Amino acid sequence: MKEQLANIRQQAVAAFESAEDPAALEELRVKYLGKKGELTAVLKQMGKLPAEERPVMGQLANDVRAALEQAIETASEKLQEAALAHRLNAEALDVTIPGKTPAVGHRHPMYIALDEIKDIFVGMGFTVLDGPEVELAELNFDRLNAEEGHPSRDWSDTFYFDEDSRVMLRSQTSPMQVRAMDTMDLPIRIIAPGRVYRKDEVDATHSPMFHQVEGMVIDKGVTMGDLKGTLNLLMEQLFGEGTVTRFRPHHFPFTEPSCEMDVQCHKCGGAGCPTCKGEGWIEVLGAGMVHPNVLRMAGIDPEVYSGWAFGMGLERLAMRRFKIADLRLIFENDIRFLEQF
Ligand code: PHE
């Protein structure tokens, strides 16, 4: 019996030590120490022993039980430590791995160009105005000296909302000249960017919706020289010092005299190339001295006040500013294109 106890102790301790997880350890505990366990089986034989041997064997059995319990305790602690170490290892967080940067958008290239234009004019004391895209034909045409029968009023050129052609999508930002004169105190210095609409087919340089920036100054003693000086400064700030410009005579109903402004082609320096269609110059805006009739209709005395105005196509300007070849790229909103700016 002594030998049996020694064997159990040896086997059990060895088994506990090599248990691989808590469940296996628990199974081993039952196997050796449980009610039907090996140690219990040996103890049940105690009754067969001679009376004088019982206390000695009892003592020995108790020592073995204590030793086994101790061994289980130690093995269990070891397993828990190992499990913890394993978890810490598996769940380790590497704070040095670069994170996923969220995709952040940015302004559209045309609005980058517009912000530059606004900055330049605000720096010269201009106010930036915003106005309606659904406009009265009265402001888009009549108050701008384009009376009934003027070709730009034709249904083939303009989007109207009603049969009597009174409400329309503005075909130019020039009605903002009228709105400024009707609401602001003199002198006036404004720019007014926004969308305009014309019945044009889409191609590389046309779209039924595009953007203009209107500009107007009204004060005493304003001349064509002020117009040229201001617009030359604008082009130099946008396209670099020494940018060459020219002014050609033109006609608009609401300015007199009227002109168009060209900027020398940045690609060929004026020699003529595909970008400028062989002309050496790129048209950027229409301008002129505000027509006396327009001033009079706004209640401003043309004998006392004079003014100049301009209107430029924003897409074309942005195209030149960022060397974009096709107008459609500006509207298509292809991220691969937009990301370049
Ligand atoms: N509104 C004109 C256009 O759309 C441009 C312009 C504005 C011309 C102001 C003169 C003065 O073509």
Boltz pocket constraint, residues with backbone or C-beta under 6 A from the ligand:
constraints:
  - pocket:
      binder: B
      contacts: [[A, 171], [A, 172], [A, 173], [A, 174], [A, 215], [A, 252], [A, 255], [A, 259], [A, 286], [A, 287], [A, 288], [A, 309], [A, 310], [A, 311], [A, 312]]
      max_distance: 6.0
